[in-house]
Amino acid sequence: MLPDRCSVLEKGKQCVNPPEFIVSIIADKDEYMVGVTCEKHKQIVSGKIGILQNEGKVHDGKINFSPLKTVGTDCIHADTDDFVQIDMK
């Protein structure tokens, strides 16, 4: 499960925008997810991760933004009359 809001705090308040990107760091053959962000905060997140990398608090590597795709489904409601029993004789 992913958060339903951007990971950025503005003036102590959580951003209300839905996430648009998964933020990860690609280092050698590994990839580390560090959060999610909206388009508005993409540059801020990139800058903050760069600072954390320089301080040695986050893995060095390429910062990657993977777009999220929204998927919606209709809820499926089942009734006991909908079930079929199969006898394997």
Sequence and secondary structure as in RCSB ss.txt:
>XXXX:A:sequence
MLPDRCSVLEKGKQCVNPPEFIVSIIADKDEYMVGVTCEKHKQIVSGKIGILQNEGKVHDGKINFSPLKTVGTDC
IHADTDDFVQIDMK
>XXXX:A:secstr
   SS S EETTEE  S   EEEEEEETTEEEEEEEE GGGHHHHHHHHHHHHHTTSS  SEEEEEE        
    GGG       
